[in-house]
Amino acid sequence: MIRTVISLDDSDKCWLDQQAALLHIPMTEVVRQAVQAMRVARQHNGDDFQALLASTAGIWCHGDGLAWQQSVRDEWTL
């Protein structure tokens, strides 16, 4: 495991210490778990977006999408 040094605000360090005490784990483990959770969440969100794009690709069936978009935008001008 690689060691690293980070700078935290006093309030963040205090919160980490409180969480560590509450969970009965070292403060460094709280940081490791937070980093892992953030990585999973970011990856999961990216996967969901790609799946959404794949599942909706090509469903517009009302002519030229760009022409429709322009007609809607033309409604905004007076």
One Martini backbone bead per residue (centre of mass of N, CA, C, O) as a GRO file, in nm:
protein
   78
    1MET     BB    1   0.098   0.036   0.022
    2ILE     BB    2   0.052   0.369  -0.030
    3ARG     BB    3   0.173   0.661   0.083
    4THR     BB    4   0.015   0.974   0.194
    5VAL     BB    5  -0.022   1.330   0.180
    6ILE     BB    6  -0.262   1.548   0.337
    7SER     BB    7  -0.470   1.836   0.330
    8LEU     BB    8  -0.675   1.968   0.597
    9ASP     BB    9  -0.920   2.077   0.747
   10ASP     BB   10  -1.011   2.084   1.066
   11SER     BB   11  -1.306   1.984   1.023
   12ASP     BB   12  -1.233   1.731   0.854
   13LYS     BB   13  -1.052   1.593   1.061
   14CYS     BB   14  -1.263   1.575   1.282
   15TRP     BB   15  -1.464   1.405   1.124
   16LEU     BB   16  -1.281   1.165   1.075
   17ASP     BB   17  -1.233   1.099   1.373
   18GLN     BB   18  -1.531   1.048   1.442
   19GLN     BB   19  -1.582   0.820   1.240
   20ALA     BB   20  -1.366   0.630   1.344
   21ALA     BB   21  -1.482   0.601   1.628
   22LEU     BB   22  -1.767   0.503   1.546
   23LEU     BB   23  -1.635   0.250   1.363
   24HIS     BB   24  -1.366   0.132   1.476
   25ILE     BB   25  -1.146   0.285   1.292
   26PRO     BB   26  -0.921   0.410   1.113
   27MET     BB   27  -0.886   0.701   0.950
   28THR     BB   28  -0.757   0.576   0.694
   29GLU     BB   29  -1.001   0.391   0.634
   30VAL     BB   30  -1.202   0.612   0.575
   31VAL     BB   31  -1.052   0.720   0.330
   32ARG     BB   32  -1.046   0.461   0.162
   33GLN     BB   33  -1.355   0.423   0.148
   34ALA     BB   34  -1.416   0.694   0.011
   35VAL     BB   35  -1.253   0.648  -0.245
   36GLN     BB   36  -1.392   0.388  -0.336
   37ALA     BB   37  -1.682   0.505  -0.349
   38MET     BB   38  -1.618   0.723  -0.560
   39ARG     BB   39  -1.524   0.538  -0.786
   40VAL     BB   40  -1.783   0.372  -0.813
   41ALA     BB   41  -1.976   0.608  -0.868
   42ARG     BB   42  -1.837   0.716  -1.122
   43GLN     BB   43  -1.849   0.456  -1.288
   44HIS     BB   44  -2.152   0.407  -1.270
   45ASN     BB   45  -2.244   0.669  -1.406
   46GLY     BB   46  -2.100   0.615  -1.676
   47ASP     BB   47  -2.247   0.351  -1.742
   48ASP     BB   48  -2.535   0.465  -1.743
   49PHE     BB   49  -2.494   0.668  -1.971
   50GLN     BB   50  -2.409   0.466  -2.189
   51ALA     BB   51  -2.668   0.296  -2.172
   52LEU     BB   52  -2.860   0.523  -2.247
   53LEU     BB   53  -2.746   0.584  -2.524
   54ALA     BB   54  -2.781   0.297  -2.641
   55SER     BB   55  -3.102   0.274  -2.581
   56THR     BB   56  -3.168   0.566  -2.756
   57ALA     BB   57  -3.061   0.512  -3.019
   58GLY     BB   58  -3.274   0.594  -3.290
   59ILE     BB   59  -3.579   0.688  -3.180
   60TRP     BB   60  -3.607   0.907  -3.375
   61CYS     BB   61  -3.917   0.945  -3.606
   62HIS     BB   62  -3.957   1.282  -3.702
   63GLY     BB   63  -3.721   1.329  -3.874
   64ASP     BB   64  -3.533   1.603  -3.860
   65GLY     BB   65  -3.385   1.696  -3.572
   66LEU     BB   66  -3.261   1.972  -3.645
   67ALA     BB   67  -3.517   2.101  -3.760
   68TRP     BB   68  -3.685   2.078  -3.504
   69GLN     BB   69  -3.501   2.237  -3.319
   70GLN     BB   70  -3.519   2.503  -3.480
   71SER     BB   71  -3.829   2.540  -3.456
   72VAL     BB   72  -3.830   2.569  -3.151
   73ARG     BB   73  -3.635   2.812  -3.137
   74ASP     BB   74  -3.811   3.003  -3.312
   75GLU     BB   75  -4.036   3.037  -3.088
   76TRP     BB   76  -3.854   3.229  -2.897
   77THR     BB   77  -3.888   3.435  -3.104
   78LEU     BB   78  -4.035   3.764  -3.190
   0.00000   0.00000   0.00000
